Amino acid sequence: MNIKLADRLVELRKENKLSQEALAEKLGLSRQSISKWERAEASPDTDNLIALAELYQISLDELLGNEPANTEEKNEEKRENAKEKREKKALTQKQRKGKKILSTVPIFLVLAVAIYVGVGLLTGGAWWALMWVLFPLVIGFAFWGLSLLAEHIKALSVFCGALAVTLAAASIFAALGIQFGLWRIAWLVFLIIPVYIYLSVIKK
């Protein structure tokens, strides 16, 4: 066995933070066998070379020193991949906010019903026609939460956000029209919908 391969085996073992004992255990060999390889007193057979290449996640040519190993680059790539996987699994700050919003929707729905019934009864039914706008607002609130929770699925996020804005605009339009008779002017609130879509899709 040549010294170059022996040195290569030592280098790879240390780069992967393995002791001779740990490497021997992974390969099902004795520590003495590993020691002989690294002192150039013996050579690993083909099966062991393949096992070493798989263990270090490199090609046989790289193991034998015929190609640049770029071990540091590979390790960095592994770390980046692991980081990306962790980030995908973990909820972002926006997603946690969206989840929190969705958990409060039932509470707001109960409050909307209570306000709707209470105000309607207290005003002798005079405000029944107006107070229904509370329910589109609650639904819009829920879709806002969904848009935050689905931030990585852009199409769904934009759709849910646009739906939330539409419901809010419709509620404001109805409230201004019913309460103040501003039907001819109140329609301007719907202009916030294309503005929202522009900011969500084009600006990002």
N, C-alpha and C positions, 0 to 999 in steps of 0.2 A: 504493500500500500504506500502511495506517495505522501510526502509530507504536506503537500498542498491540500489534499482531500482531508487529511487529519486536522489541519488548521481550520479548514472550512467547517468541519463538524463541530469543533470547539466553538467557533464563532456563532454558528446558528443556534447551538444549545444555549449559549449565554444571552444571545439576543432575545430568545424566547423565555428567558428567566427560568431555566430548568437546571436542576442539579443532575449529576450523573445517575444518582439513585432514582430520581423522578423520571428521567428519560428511559432508564432501563425498565422501570415498572410499566410505563406506557407501551413499550415495545415487547414486553414479556420476556426480557432478557436479564442477565445478571449485570451488576455494576461493573464487574471486571471486563465484560465484553465491551462495554462503552469505553472504558479506560484504555483498552488495547487499541480500539479504533483511533482514539484521540492521540495515542502515542505512536501511531503508525506501525503498530506491531501486528495488526490484523486488519482485514477489510470486511465491511458489511456485504453480505450477499445481496443478490438482486431483490429478493423479497424485503429485506431490511432497508435497502435504499428506497424502494417504493414507499414503504411505511414511513420513513423519515420525511420524504417529500410531501406525503399527505399530511403528516403531523405539522410540518412547518408551512404548509399550504404554498408550496413552490413547485416548479417543474423539476424533473430529474436533471436537466441541463443546468439549471440554477444551483441545484444541490451539488453537482459535480464541479461547479465553478466555470461552466462553459458559457454562462450568460450572467450579466450583472444581476445580482440578487435584488437590489432595491428594497431590502427588507424594511428599512425605515419608512419608505414610502408606502409599502404594503401595510405596515402596522398603523401608519397614520390613516390610511384609507379604511382600515378595519375600525379604528376609533371613530372616524366620521360616520361610518355606516351605523355603528352602535348608537351614536348620539342621535342620528336621524330617527332610528327606531324608537328610542326613548321619547323623543319629542312628539312622534306620531301617537304614541300611547298616552302621553300625558296631555291633559286638557290645557289649552292656552288660557291666558287671563280672560280673553273675550269669551271663550267657550264656557269657562266657569261662570262668568256673568250671565250668559245666556241660559245656562242650566238653572241658576238661581232665580232668574226672571220667570222661567217656566214653572218652577215650583211654587211661585206666589200667585200664578194665574187663578187657581181655584179660590183663593182668598179674595182676590179682586172681583171675581165673578159673583161670589156670595154678597160682597159689599154692594156691587152694582144692582143686584136684585133687591137688596134691602133699601137702597136709596130710591130705586125706581118705585117700589111699592109705597115706601114711607112718604116721599114727596108727593106722589100721586094722591094718596089719601088725605094728606094735610092740605093740599090745594083743591080738594073737592074734584079731582080729576082734570083740573085745568092744565096740568103739566104732563099728562100722560103722553101727549103727542110729541113732546120734546125729549123726555127722559130716556126714550128708547136708544138715543144716540150713545148712551153709556156702553151698550153691548158691543157695537162695532169697535169702540175704543179698547175694550177688554180683549177682543179677538185680535185687534191690531197689536196690542201689547204682547200677546202670545206669539204672534208671528215675528215680532222684533226679537224676542228671545230665541226663536228658531233660527233667525238669520245670523245671530251671533254664534250659536252652537254649531252651525254648518259653515263656518267661515272658510274652511279649507275646500268645501265644495262650492265653488264660486257661483255657478248658475243657480243652485238651490238657495244660496245665501242672498243673492240679489233678488230672486223671485220672492222669497219670504219678506225681505225688507221692503220691496216695492208694494207687496200686498198690505203690509202693516201701514205704510204711508198712505196708500189708497183708502183704507178703512178709516184712518184718522181724518183724512181730507173730507171723506164723505160725511163723517160725523160732524165736523166743523161746519161744512156746507149746510147740512140739514138744520143744525142748531141756529145758525145765523139767519137762515131763511124762515124757519118756523117762528123763532122768537122775535126777530127784528124785521122780517120781511125783506131781507137784503138778497133776494134770489139773483138779481141781475149783477150784483157785485161779488157775491160769495163764491161764484164759480172760479174765481181767480185762485182759490186755495188749491185747486187741482194742478196748478202749474208746478207745485212742489214735487209732483210725481216724476216728470221728465228731468227735473233738476237732480233729484235723488239718483235716478238711473245714470245720469251723466257722471255724477261724482263717484258712483259705485263702480261703474264699468270703464269709463274712459280715463278717469284720473288715476285709477289704480293700475 
